[in-house]
Amino acid sequence: MKFFTKEWYDKMQKAHLLTIPESDEEWMDFIKSFEEDGEDVYDYLREDLESIKDELLQTLPEIFHPYILDGTINQPTLPKEVRDELIISLKAKIEECEKVLDEANNHFEHIRENLPEELISILEDGLHDAELQYIHRDHDALRLTLNGEGSFSKGDAIVIEITGIKEEQSEIPLTPGMFWLYEEGDLNNKSFILSVLFDNPMTEWKVAAKQFSITHFYKTQIFHHDQEFEKENHSRHKAKKERHSLPYKLPDQYASFVTALHEGEAEKMYFLTEKEAIEIDRFLSLEELKLEGSVIPIAVCTNGNIVLHLETQKIFYLGANTEELAENFEKFLEGLYSKQFVDEMPLLSEPLPTEELESALFSEDLELIIRAWNTIVQEPEKHIPLIEKTLPYSLQHENEEIQQIGEVYMDHILSFNILSEQFINKLRKST
């Protein structure tokens, strides 16, 4: 990788190890916040320093080592001239890391017109913290299925298909459970290049190939019905079930699911496996269910059927081959997706100008607050001071809705690993 290497990531982590108030006034506010919580700020600072002392000795210039060793480096008693030099040093390290982000972006813009649109889509999708679920190889082709729910991708699941692979490099093999961190694109005379920094464990991976594609899948609307919906439908499908008495036991959720499905607007569904997205044409109604040996077909697919094994309650796909899809119907529902995306609140996706972000976050306008956070999380590295200033305010707000918004975005921001451990600990104390 040219830019997002393991070395760069390590530097970025270390650059955010230590965060201290920059002025006497900020120190007073920091101490006051602990006093209001009935906590000893000095115990907290001592414990925090102890946890990062060894790394600070390796990271900070030797001029600061005496203050690390005597425990004053993160204390309000640190001489002002030393504090000022320390802040300059810390900011320089952060700027050095952020410079790489700018260089990577400039490189991307420079080669953009020579890259295929599908590769550009992958590079711009916001896959940070998406988790690898499946990895399937077939000759010179690779299929990656990722869980996008913890990422900034618009997809709940993402399938990346790469064909015409000329070269693949990785320190260790890709495995399910790895997390996508940073990506970059490039090209040579023969192919296009996608490089990704993965975590868990951290690995630099690169593939050179002819073609790339990305497909987004979304949790089906029918899956997101709440308990009240279940109760509402229970009596409805119970009577229906009694009229069509069945000589076998169905999964508890099946009747309510299929009743709601047939009463609502039809939505093309898919079940994702390692090798493919199984297309489901339709689910069978209660009246259509028939026992065939030890299984009951419950859905008709483009190239086969999905069946329920009566004895084990497992779900199977009967296509070219027999494949187990889920250990029960509930797990099967969790794996259902569609390609239909409905942005219920498109306004909230519109970015705010940088100069309006702070006032928006200190406002009482919920939509404005969400738009501000949505803007920040697109490039959180550029907004660290603003995050540190406004996130605690949101988390401690008397308005519970603003608190909840803060908690949601705190989880997103923490996933980027750009905040200091000291600040993170303080955040967690406030929630």
Secondary structure, 3 states (H helix, E strand, C coil): CCCCCHHHHHHHHHHCCCCCCCCHHHHHHHHHHHHHCCCCHHHHHHHHHHHHHHHHHHHCCHHHHHHHHCCCCCCCCCCHHHHHHHHHHHHHHHHHHHHHHHHHHHHHHHHHHHCCHHHHHHHCCCCCCCEEEEEEEECCEEEEEEECCCCCCCCCEEEEEEEEEEEEEECCCCCCCCEEEEEEEEECCCCEEEEEEEECCCEEEEEEEEEEEEEEEEECHHHHCCHHHHHHHHHHHHHHHHHCCCCCCCCHHHHHHHHHHHHCCCCCEEEECCCCEEEEEEECCHHHCCCECCEEEEEEECCEEEEEECCCCCEEEECCCEEEEECCHHHHHHCEEECCCCCCCHHHHCCCCHHHHHHHHCCCCHHHHHHHHHHHCCCHHHHHHHHHHHHHHHHCCCCHHHHHHHHHHHHHHHCCCCCCHHHHHHHHHHC
